[in-house]
Structures are given as structure tokens and as C-alpha cells.
Amino acid sequence: MKISNPLAVLRSIFPQHAPEAATGFAARWSRAFARDEELMGDLIVHGGLMVTQPVQMDQGFPSPAPIDPYRLAYEAGRRDLAVQLLSAGNVTHTDIQNMLKEQRYDD
């Protein structure tokens, strides 16, 4: 299963009259991930894909922290870019799971 639909992502980034640009973009990111698997991890971490929403404790029970709309928009933009680049590189959920397993066993 893919993180997202790569074709849909490429269509959203590139105009319909530029399929060569989309093909080149996807090919570059696929090559980059093949050369350096740590690049995928960097995007996941710095894009905030594995971050949960903040909570605050109220008498020992978690409740959602107040939402700052500017921060929320900023973080959504980071996640969107990370998902676009991972999708362009044809990264799958299995790739991410394998990477997380390797990190767990390396600790």
C-alpha cells in the first residue's frame, strides 16, 4: 500500500501539459531514496509525519492542547511537502515499517 497515490500527487503539483516534468521529478526522488535510505527517514521526521497532536494533562487525564491556527497551518504544510516527496519517490507503508523496525533493533 502506498502512502498516497503518486499519480494524484504529481497531478496536483504539475500542470497537465507538463507530464515530462512530473516524470523527471518522480524519477529523481526515486533515485535519491534508492541511493540514500536515510533521506526517507529525514523527510518523515522533519515533515512531522509520526508526530501526534499535543495534549495537556488535566488531573491525570490527557485532553487536547489548545490549537494555534498558525502553527497548525505551518505543520500541515510541512507534512504535505513530506508526503508529496515520499509519494514521488514511490515510498510504501512497508518501506516505512521496515525502516522503523531497523531503528528499533539498532537501539
Helices and strands as residue ranges (DSSP letters): H 6-13, H 19-35, H 37-46, E 55-58, E 61-64, H 69-88, H 93-106
